[in-house]
């Protein structure tokens, strides 16, 4: 059975943090659906790259049908993620689901009280936001909380490792290494 991943997109998302993992996940055979949180499916990234999402938020009837939820970062309105607190919480608290957040998105997850007592990563200048909500910061490209099935990523430069880690968690290290090899990317499964 093919694993399904929802990637949330909203105005001013960080281009590489969304598109690099999407590319990697699709190469690995994951069924990726991009979901616009905006009024229409055309979403402009922070770098003014227009992306047409696969579906609008209203078209998603059941987020529980997805195996993973991915939250890219960027200069986006964090309240659009906070408004999806029910879905974010569901993925953060359901063991057989993956919640993956990169850049500023882990601070939103922390603000929902979902990372208390955990050591995670986010965009380095937002470290205080994590601490404010009871999480600790570590300077790594990605951090996977295996017991919680939550993956956090640091910044745009970590987007490839973040994408490969999503594949590793959902499909295994062998698949992640194989896709990385096909892309000639120096990824090493953790």
HELIX and SHEET records of a PDB file:
HELIX    1   1 UNK A   15  UNK A   27  1                                  13    
HELIX    2   2 UNK A   57  UNK A   59  5                                   3    
HELIX    3   3 UNK A   63  UNK A   65  5                                   3    
HELIX    4   4 UNK A   78  UNK A   82  1                                   5    
HELIX    5   5 UNK A   85  UNK A   93  1                                   9    
HELIX    6   6 UNK A  105  UNK A  111  1                                   7    
HELIX    7   7 UNK A  124  UNK A  126  5                                   3    
HELIX    8   8 UNK A  127  UNK A  132  1                                   6    
HELIX    9   9 UNK A  156  UNK A  158  5                                   3    
HELIX   10  10 UNK A  159  UNK A  171  1                                  13    
HELIX   11  11 UNK A  173  UNK A  182  1                                  10    
SHEET    1   A 7 UNK A  55  UNK A  56  0                                        
SHEET    2   A 7 UNK A  31  UNK A  36  1                                        
SHEET    3   A 7 UNK A   4  UNK A   9  1                                        
SHEET    4   A 7 UNK A  68  UNK A  71  1                                        
SHEET    5   A 7 UNK A  98  UNK A 102  1                                        
SHEET    6   A 7 UNK A 150  UNK A 153  1                                        
SHEET    7   A 7 UNK A 142  UNK A 145 -1                                        
SHEET    1   B 2 UNK A  42  UNK A  44  0                                        
SHEET    2   B 2 UNK A  50  UNK A  52 -1                                        
SHEET    1   C 2 UNK A 119  UNK A 120  0                                        
SHEET    2   C 2 UNK A 136  UNK A 137  1                                        
END                                                                             
